[in-house]
Amino acid sequence: MAKNKKAPEINASSQADIAFTVLIFFLVVSTMDIDTGIVRVLPPMADPNVKQEDIKVKERNLLLVFVAGSGNIMAGGKVISLDALKDKAKEFILNPLDDKDLPEKKVTDIEMPDGSKWAYPVSEGVISLQNTRDTSYQRYIQVQNELTRAFNEVRDEVAMAKFGKKFADLDEAERKVITKAIPMKISEAEPRKMMK
């Protein structure tokens, strides 16, 4: 008679270690899609018990930027290219020739880090950005970037004139001064639904 021999068992204790190591390897070397967004500081929540009044803005103090679903951009009532948008926004923000069709300026006393006051003509201009519901996210971000770039370039120019450094190189107190002189006033309106 033959004896029944048991088949030897496979030692599986190291397989868990190998699986864990392979999992960690793939987590480390794989790339994840990173969502991009727009950095904005939102105003504080309004008190529901207090009646909100509409803000009245003079027509000359408002630059309407409209982005259509086709990708076309209209600024100040004229169709312009994405490349021209930054320069249009900078001209609107600065109003260097005190054009009566561009924003008014209000001379404001801004407190300097050393305690002195700096009288600077702050623009009353607001850029109102609006788009249609079928505008691509990529095009919307491109327009946002150009508007932000316009404000950043103006801040750099004013910072160089006042402090001899670019805005990014300023300390916290100096940045506050330039931010008060050149506030980033971009209003984003509800997307429009285009009629067919």
HELIX and SHEET records of a PDB file:
HELIX    1   1 SER A   13  VAL A   29  1                                  17    
HELIX    2   2 GLU A   59  ASN A   61  5                                   3    
HELIX    3   3 LEU A   82  LEU A   94  1                                  13    
HELIX    4   4 TYR A  137  PHE A  163  1                                  27    
HELIX    5   5 PHE A  167  ASP A  169  5                                   3    
HELIX    6   6 GLU A  172  ALA A  181  1                                  10    
SHEET    1   A 5 LYS A  78  ILE A  80  0                                        
SHEET    2   A 5 ILE A  73  ALA A  75 -1                                        
SHEET    3   A 5 LEU A  62  VAL A  67 -1                                        
SHEET    4   A 5 VAL A 126  ASN A 131  1                                        
SHEET    5   A 5 ILE A 186  GLU A 188  1                                        
SHEET    1   B 2 LYS A 105  GLU A 111  0                                        
SHEET    2   B 2 LYS A 117  SER A 123 -1                                        
END                                                                             
